[in-house]
């Protein structure tokens, strides 16, 4: 018997040691043997004993009791907690969104919700300048998803998209939307918008605001506004070089020297000097009198 083991030294004349739990009333087990419920008296002597405390609604706890190394007051205290269920991590892009659970503010993302009951909750994410996103979190099955992640659409993006739908021939709207994507580091989407704009210009040579388009692409290369750290800038430049290469391959006769100038600069900005020189030579042969291309000679590019 476990208690007899504890009594092997000094006998059981006096219960000088005690095991307590918070909450009290936990069953104390030694192996398959039930010793009693907390608080429970333990004899002063004996060797180490491993005990398991069990209480409905709480996670079982295992403790090692060594009467020879008792706490100063002779009491081992164990805190029992509810099982770690109903834990969900809330994340949003962008982060720092307010999180409301059934209308109650719970914090800002990233945020961990704990001790959720096995039922359905309405979780809302709110952030200035973004659409509010509400999702149903159904825990009625007892199993919570580890992460609840949402994308918060930009109200600015929605506005630019609406403008573009109303006036698909206005290059300003393409530039505004692409600029927004660059600021959000959504570079592939930005390049897709630039691609659409250039194709509009190719199909409609007399379209207005082409200078704004070339300028907006140049700003990505030259980093004329703060849109990210060094790694983000490099990603944007590489995305632009790839997009312009595809455009010039698909439309080799595009009548825009600025398109070639931007492509040369994009290649050069990602340490592709040889490719940039080759692209420069092709552009000069196509547009030998263009002043923009001639100015690139100051950066060391050699005319063919």
ABEGO torsion letter per residue (X at the ends): XAAAAAAABGEAABBABBBBBOBBGBBBBBEABBAEBOBBBBBABEBBBBBBBBBBGBBBBBBBBBAABBBAAGBBBBBBBBBBBGBBBBBBOBBGBBBBBGGBBAEBOBBBBBGBBBBBBBBBBBBBGBBBBBBBBBAAAGBBBABBBBBBBBAAAAAAAAAAAABAABAAAAAAAAAAAAAAGBAAAAAAAAAAAAAAAAABAABBGAAAAAAAAAAAAAGABBAEBAAAAAAAAAAAAAAAAAAAAABAABABAAAAAAAAAAAAAAGBAAAAAAAAAAAAAABAABAAAAAAAAAGBBBX
